[in-house]
Amino acid sequence: MDWLIWIGAALTLLGVAGLVWCIVLAMRAKRAGLPDAEMRAALQRVVVLNMAALAVSGLGLMCVVFGVFVA
């Protein structure tokens, strides 16, 4: 079950990279000085990406824990 641990670790790192990317996108939107409606639209897209990245990271952590228990 070592492969499950490595796949889980890769998914977790991918999710964390996605979370960092969400931070970058939110900072860009803030610095752009957009009007309120455009800022809301930009941040709504960031929230969707943030939730997806969090889900991928959580799935990866579940794979790691399951792989450790089974190994």
N, CA, C and O atoms as a Tinker XYZ file with bonds, in Angstrom:
   284  protein
     1  N      0.797000   -1.205000    0.000000    73     2
     2  CA     0.000000    0.000000    0.000000    64     1     3
     3  C      0.841000    1.271000    0.000000    63     2     4     5
     4  O      0.336000    2.366000    0.246000    81     3
     5  N      2.115000    1.108000   -0.276000    73     3     6
     6  CA     2.972000    2.292000   -0.362000    64     5     7
     7  C      2.532000    3.223000   -1.483000    63     6     8     9
     8  O      2.660000    4.443000   -1.373000    81     7
     9  N      2.018000    2.648000   -2.552000    73     7    10
    10  CA     1.585000    3.474000   -3.680000    64     9    11
    11  C      0.436000    4.387000   -3.281000    63    10    12    13
    12  O      0.338000    5.513000   -3.771000    81    11
    13  N     -0.443000    3.909000   -2.387000    73    11    14
    14  CA    -1.561000    4.738000   -1.946000    64    13    15
    15  C     -1.065000    5.931000   -1.131000    63    14    16    17
    16  O     -1.612000    7.030000   -1.226000    81    15
    17  N     -0.035000    5.705000   -0.336000    73    15    18
    18  CA     0.543000    6.795000    0.457000    64    17    19
    19  C      1.155000    7.845000   -0.465000    63    18    20    21
    20  O      0.973000    9.044000   -0.256000    81    19
    21  N      1.884000    7.388000   -1.491000    73    19    22
    22  CA     2.524000    8.341000   -2.409000    64    21    23
    23  C      1.503000    9.097000   -3.259000    63    22    24    25
    24  O      1.656000   10.293000   -3.508000    81    23
    25  N      0.467000    8.395000   -3.698000    73    23    26
    26  CA    -0.589000    9.076000   -4.458000    64    25    27
    27  C     -1.288000   10.102000   -3.574000    63    26    28    29
    28  O     -1.583000   11.213000   -4.013000    81    27
    29  N     -1.551000    9.722000   -2.328000    73    27    30
    30  CA    -2.173000   10.653000   -1.393000    64    29    31
    31  C     -1.302000   11.864000   -1.124000    63    30    32    33
    32  O     -1.797000   12.989000   -1.040000    81    31
    33  N      0.002000   11.632000   -0.988000    73    31    34
    34  CA     0.919000   12.755000   -0.765000    64    33    35
    35  C      0.931000   13.690000   -1.974000    63    34    36    37
    36  O      0.963000   14.911000   -1.818000    81    35
    37  N      0.905000   13.117000   -3.172000    73    35    38
    38  CA     0.886000   13.945000   -4.381000    64    37    39
    39  C     -0.410000   14.753000   -4.463000    63    38    40    41
    40  O     -0.386000   15.933000   -4.813000    81    39
    41  N     -1.538000   14.119000   -4.142000    73    39    42
    42  CA    -2.810000   14.842000   -4.156000    64    41    43
    43  C     -2.823000   15.964000   -3.117000    63    42    44    45
    44  O     -3.333000   17.055000   -3.370000    81    43
    45  N     -2.259000   15.678000   -1.957000    73    43    46
    46  CA    -2.204000   16.699000   -0.911000    64    45    47
    47  C     -1.363000   17.888000   -1.356000    63    46    48    49
    48  O     -1.756000   19.037000   -1.159000    81    47
    49  N     -0.213000   17.618000   -1.952000    73    47    50
    50  CA     0.635000   18.713000   -2.438000    64    49    51
    51  C     -0.047000   19.492000   -3.556000    63    50    52    53
    52  O      0.083000   20.713000   -3.638000    81    51
    53  N     -0.774000   18.780000   -4.415000    73    51    54
    54  CA    -1.515000   19.451000   -5.480000    64    53    55
    55  C     -2.593000   20.364000   -4.890000    63    54    56    57
    56  O     -2.801000   21.480000   -5.366000    81    55
    57  N     -3.268000   19.881000   -3.861000    73    55    58
    58  CA    -4.282000   20.699000   -3.198000    64    57    59
    59  C     -3.693000   21.915000   -2.517000    63    58    60    61
    60  O     -4.264000   23.004000   -2.581000    81    59
    61  N     -2.555000   21.740000   -1.863000    73    59    62
    62  CA    -1.897000   22.876000   -1.203000    64    61    63
    63  C     -1.435000   23.897000   -2.246000    63    62    64    65
    64  O     -1.535000   25.104000   -2.026000    81    63
    65  N     -0.932000   23.411000   -3.374000    73    63    66
    66  CA    -0.546000   24.330000   -4.452000    64    65    67
    67  C     -1.766000   25.099000   -4.960000    63    66    68    69
    68  O     -1.668000   26.284000   -5.276000    81    67
    69  N     -2.903000   24.428000   -5.038000    73    67    70
    70  CA    -4.136000   25.101000   -5.428000    64    69    71
    71  C     -4.549000   26.163000   -4.431000    63    70    72    73
    72  O     -5.033000   27.227000   -4.817000    81    71
    73  N     -4.360000   25.881000   -3.147000    73    71    74
    74  CA    -4.679000   26.878000   -2.120000    64    73    75
    75  C     -3.773000   28.099000   -2.227000    63    74    76    77
    76  O     -4.229000   29.232000   -2.065000    81    75
    77  N     -2.502000   27.870000   -2.495000    73    75    78
    78  CA    -1.574000   28.992000   -2.682000    64    77    79
    79  C     -1.980000   29.802000   -3.912000    63    78    80    81
    80  O     -1.914000   31.031000   -3.895000    81    79
    81  N     -2.396000   29.122000   -4.972000    73    79    82
    82  CA    -2.834000   29.808000   -6.183000    64    81    83
    83  C     -4.070000   30.670000   -5.897000    63    82    84    85
    84  O     -4.202000   31.766000   -6.441000    81    83
    85  N     -4.968000   30.177000   -5.047000    73    83    86
    86  CA    -6.144000   30.963000   -4.659000    64    85    87
    87  C     -5.736000   32.233000   -3.924000    63    86    88    89
    88  O     -6.334000   33.290000   -4.127000    81    87
    89  N     -4.739000   32.133000   -3.086000    73    87    90
    90  CA    -4.247000   33.316000   -2.379000    64    89    91
    91  C     -3.700000   34.330000   -3.379000    63    90    92    93
    92  O     -3.964000   35.527000   -3.267000    81    91
    93  N     -2.941000   33.847000   -4.352000    73    91    94
    94  CA    -2.379000   34.738000   -5.374000    64    93    95
    95  C     -3.497000   35.417000   -6.164000    63    94    96    97
    96  O     -3.441000   36.621000   -6.410000    81    95
    97  N     -4.510000   34.646000   -6.562000    73    95    98
    98  CA    -5.617000   35.227000   -7.324000    64    97    99
    99  C     -6.383000   36.269000   -6.510000    63    98   100   101
   100  O     -6.768000   37.311000   -7.040000    81    99
   101  N     -6.602000   35.992000   -5.239000    73    99   102
   102  CA    -7.317000   36.949000   -4.394000    64   101   103
   103  C     -6.504000   38.227000   -4.201000    63   102   104   105
   104  O     -7.063000   39.324000   -4.202000    81   103
   105  N     -5.200000   38.093000   -4.036000    73   103   106
   106  CA    -4.354000   39.285000   -3.874000    64   105   107
   107  C     -4.334000   40.105000   -5.160000    63   106   108   109
   108  O     -4.347000   41.335000   -5.110000    81   107
   109  N     -4.303000   39.432000   -6.313000    73   107   110
   110  CA    -4.347000   40.157000   -7.587000    64   109   111
   111  C     -5.651000   40.930000   -7.730000    63   110   112   113
   112  O     -5.660000   42.080000   -8.170000    81   111
   113  N     -6.751000   40.286000   -7.353000    73   111   114
   114  CA    -8.052000   40.959000   -7.455000    64   113   115
   115  C     -8.105000   42.161000   -6.518000    63   114   116   117
   116  O     -8.664000   43.200000   -6.868000    81   115
   117  N     -7.532000   42.022000   -5.345000    73   115   118
   118  CA    -7.538000   43.133000   -4.385000    64   117   119
   119  C     -6.693000   44.298000   -4.894000    63   118   120   121
   120  O     -7.086000   45.459000   -4.780000    81   119
   121  N     -5.541000   43.979000   -5.451000    73   119   122
   122  CA    -4.639000   45.036000   -5.944000    64   121   123
   123  C     -5.152000   45.703000   -7.211000    63   122   124   125
   124  O     -4.757000   46.826000   -7.523000    81   123
   125  N     -6.033000   45.016000   -7.948000    73   123   126
   126  CA    -6.536000   45.575000   -9.203000    64   125   127
   127  C     -7.476000   46.755000   -8.968000    63   126   128   129
   128  O     -7.727000   47.543000   -9.879000    81   127
   129  N     -7.989000   46.874000   -7.758000    73   127   130
   130  CA    -8.880000   47.994000   -7.462000    64   129   131
   131  C    -10.172000   47.940000   -8.257000    63   130   132   133
   132  O    -10.640000   48.961000   -8.760000    81   131
   133  N    -10.741000   46.768000   -8.368000    73   131   134
   134  CA   -11.964000   46.580000   -9.148000    64   133   135
   135  C    -13.166000   47.181000   -8.430000    63   134   136   137
   136  O    -13.173000   47.304000   -7.205000    81   135
   137  N    -14.182000   47.553000   -9.202000    73   135   138
   138  CA   -15.442000   47.979000   -8.574000    64   137   139
   139  C    -16.065000   46.818000   -7.786000    63   138   140   141
   140  O    -15.674000   45.663000   -7.954000    81   139
   141  N    -17.024000   47.136000   -6.937000    73   139   142
   142  CA   -17.584000   46.151000   -6.008000    64   141   143
   143  C    -18.150000   44.920000   -6.722000    63   142   144   145
   144  O    -17.892000   43.792000   -6.303000    81   143
   145  N    -18.909000   45.126000   -7.783000    73   143   146
   146  CA   -19.536000   43.995000   -8.476000    64   145   147
   147  C    -18.486000   43.088000   -9.118000    63   146   148   149
   148  O    -18.592000   41.863000   -9.050000    81   147
   149  N    -17.486000   43.686000   -9.731000    73   147   150
   150  CA   -16.430000   42.888000  -10.360000    64   149   151
   151  C    -15.577000   42.182000   -9.312000    63   150   152   153
   152  O    -15.134000   41.054000   -9.528000    81   151
   153  N    -15.347000   42.840000   -8.179000    73   151   154
   154  CA   -14.587000   42.217000   -7.098000    64   153   155
   155  C    -15.329000   40.997000   -6.562000    63   154   156   157
   156  O    -14.721000   39.956000   -6.314000    81   155
   157  N    -16.636000   41.125000   -6.386000    73   155   158
   158  CA   -17.433000   39.988000   -5.918000    64   157   159
   159  C    -17.364000   38.826000   -6.904000    63   158   160   161
   160  O    -17.218000   37.674000   -6.494000    81   159
   161  N    -17.468000   39.117000   -8.189000    73   159   162
   162  CA   -17.411000   38.065000   -9.203000    64   161   163
   163  C    -16.049000   37.377000   -9.197000    63   162   164   165
   164  O    -15.967000   36.153000   -9.300000    81   163
   165  N    -14.993000   38.157000   -9.077000    73   163   166
   166  CA   -13.645000   37.581000   -9.057000    64   165   167
   167  C    -13.447000   36.713000   -7.823000    63   166   168   169
   168  O    -12.883000   35.622000   -7.910000    81   167
   169  N    -13.910000   37.195000   -6.679000    73   167   170
   170  CA   -13.734000   36.429000   -5.447000    64   169   171
   171  C    -14.632000   35.197000   -5.409000    63   170   172   173
   172  O    -14.282000   34.203000   -4.773000    81   171
   173  N    -15.782000   35.243000   -6.079000    73   171   174
   174  CA   -16.623000   34.047000   -6.156000    64   173   175
   175  C    -15.921000   32.946000   -6.940000    63   174   176   177
   176  O    -16.013000   31.772000   -6.581000    81   175
   177  N    -15.223000   33.314000   -8.004000    73   175   178
   178  CA   -14.451000   32.314000   -8.752000    64   177   179
   179  C    -13.327000   31.753000   -7.892000    63   178   180   181
   180  O    -13.036000   30.558000   -7.947000    81   179
   181  N    -12.696000   32.612000   -7.101000    73   179   182
   182  CA   -11.613000   32.161000   -6.224000    64   181   183
   183  C    -12.148000   31.201000   -5.161000    63   182   184   185
   184  O    -11.483000   30.225000   -4.815000    81   183
   185  N    -13.337000   31.473000   -4.648000    73   183   186
   186  CA   -13.925000   30.595000   -3.628000    64   185   187
   187  C    -14.196000   29.210000   -4.209000    63   186   188   189
   188  O    -13.970000   28.205000   -3.535000    81   187
   189  N    -14.673000   29.145000   -5.435000    73   187   190
   190  CA   -14.912000   27.847000   -6.075000    64   189   191
   191  C    -13.600000   27.081000   -6.211000    63   190   192   193
   192  O    -13.540000   25.894000   -5.891000    81   191
   193  N    -12.559000   27.744000   -6.680000    73   191   194
   194  CA   -11.252000   27.093000   -6.795000    64   193   195
   195  C    -10.709000   26.696000   -5.429000    63   194   196   197
   196  O    -10.083000   25.646000   -5.284000    81   195
   197  N    -10.948000   27.535000   -4.430000    73   195   198
   198  CA   -10.480000   27.256000   -3.081000    64   197   199
   199  C    -11.135000   25.989000   -2.536000    63   198   200   201
   200  O    -10.457000   25.147000   -1.947000    81   199
   201  N    -12.432000   25.848000   -2.724000    73   199   202
   202  CA   -13.129000   24.651000   -2.246000    64   201   203
   203  C    -12.660000   23.401000   -2.985000    63   202   204   205
   204  O    -12.520000   22.339000   -2.380000    81   203
   205  N    -12.418000   23.521000   -4.277000    73   203   206
   206  CA   -11.923000   22.372000   -5.035000    64   205   207
   207  C    -10.531000   21.971000   -4.562000    63   206   208   209
   208  O    -10.246000   20.784000   -4.409000    81   207
   209  N     -9.670000   22.944000   -4.332000    73   207   210
   210  CA    -8.317000   22.647000   -3.855000    64   209   211
   211  C     -8.354000   22.029000   -2.466000    63   210   212   213
   212  O     -7.580000   21.120000   -2.166000    81   211
   213  N     -9.242000   22.516000   -1.627000    73   211   214
   214  CA    -9.390000   21.955000   -0.282000    64   213   215
   215  C     -9.891000   20.516000   -0.346000    63   214   216   217
   216  O     -9.442000   19.667000    0.425000    81   215
   217  N    -10.811000   20.240000   -1.255000    73   215   218
   218  CA   -11.321000   18.879000   -1.417000    64   217   219
   219  C    -10.227000   17.934000   -1.905000    63   218   220   221
   220  O    -10.114000   16.811000   -1.414000    81   219
   221  N     -9.425000   18.378000   -2.864000    73   219   222
   222  CA    -8.330000   17.547000   -3.370000    64   221   223
   223  C     -7.318000   17.277000   -2.266000    63   222   224   225
   224  O     -6.832000   16.154000   -2.126000    81   223
   225  N     -7.003000   18.291000   -1.491000    73   223   226
   226  CA    -6.061000   18.127000   -0.393000    64   225   227
   227  C     -6.613000   17.168000    0.660000    63   226   228   229
   228  O     -5.887000   16.309000    1.160000    81   227
   229  N     -7.877000   17.311000    0.993000    73   227   230
   230  CA    -8.499000   16.407000    1.961000    64   229   231
   231  C     -8.545000   14.979000    1.471000    63   230   232   233
   232  O     -8.316000   14.047000    2.242000    81   231
   233  N     -8.842000   14.795000    0.186000    73   231   234
   234  CA    -8.849000   13.452000   -0.397000    64   233   235
   235  C     -7.458000   12.831000   -0.333000    63   234   236   237
   236  O     -7.312000   11.644000   -0.044000    81   235
   237  N     -6.450000   13.635000   -0.600000    73   235   238
   238  CA    -5.077000   13.145000   -0.512000    64   237   239
   239  C     -4.705000   12.734000    0.897000    63   238   240   241
   240  O     -4.060000   11.704000    1.098000    81   239
   241  N     -5.106000   13.533000    1.875000    73   239   242
   242  CA    -4.821000   13.184000    3.267000    64   241   243
   243  C     -5.546000   11.907000    3.676000    63   242   244   245
   244  O     -5.004000   11.096000    4.426000    81   243
   245  N     -6.772000   11.727000    3.184000    73   243   246
   246  CA    -7.496000   10.487000    3.472000    64   245   247
   247  C     -6.779000    9.281000    2.883000    63   246   248   249
   248  O     -6.705000    8.227000    3.515000    81   247
   249  N     -6.252000    9.435000    1.675000    73   247   250
   250  CA    -5.498000    8.343000    1.050000    64   249   251
   251  C     -4.252000    8.006000    1.860000    63   250   252   253
   252  O     -3.929000    6.833000    2.047000    81   251
   253  N     -3.563000    9.016000    2.334000    73   251   254
   254  CA    -2.353000    8.784000    3.132000    64   253   255
   255  C     -2.706000    8.043000    4.418000    63   254   256   257
   256  O     -2.050000    7.062000    4.766000    81   255
   257  N     -3.725000    8.499000    5.118000    73   255   258
   258  CA    -4.108000    7.863000    6.381000    64   257   259
   259  C     -4.557000    6.430000    6.140000    63   258   260   261
   260  O     -4.171000    5.526000    6.882000    81   259
   261  N     -5.367000    6.214000    5.112000    73   259   262
   262  CA    -5.818000    4.858000    4.801000    64   261   263
   263  C     -4.640000    3.965000    4.421000    63   262   264   265
   264  O     -4.578000    2.808000    4.836000    81   263
   265  N     -3.713000    4.493000    3.642000    73   263   266
   266  CA    -2.532000    3.723000    3.260000    64   265   267
   267  C     -1.662000    3.362000    4.448000    63   266   268   269
   268  O     -1.093000    2.271000    4.489000    81   267
   269  N     -1.550000    4.259000    5.416000    73   267   270
   270  CA    -0.759000    3.978000    6.620000    64   269   271
   271  C     -1.448000    2.910000    7.465000    63   270   272   273
   272  O     -0.787000    2.012000    7.986000    81   271
   273  N     -2.769000    3.000000    7.606000    73   271   274
   274  CA    -3.492000    2.003000    8.397000    64   273   275
   275  C     -3.420000    0.618000    7.768000    63   274   276   277
   276  O     -3.294000   -0.379000    8.479000    81   275
   277  N     -3.497000    0.546000    6.453000    73   275   278
   278  CA    -3.500000   -0.744000    5.764000    64   277   279
   279  C     -2.097000   -1.343000    5.699000    63   278   280   281
   280  O     -1.938000   -2.563000    5.724000    81   279
   281  N     -1.088000   -0.489000    5.615000    73   279   282
   282  CA     0.292000   -0.983000    5.465000    64   281   283
   283  C      0.792000   -1.685000    6.705000    63   282   284
   284  O      1.930000   -2.154000    6.732000    81   283
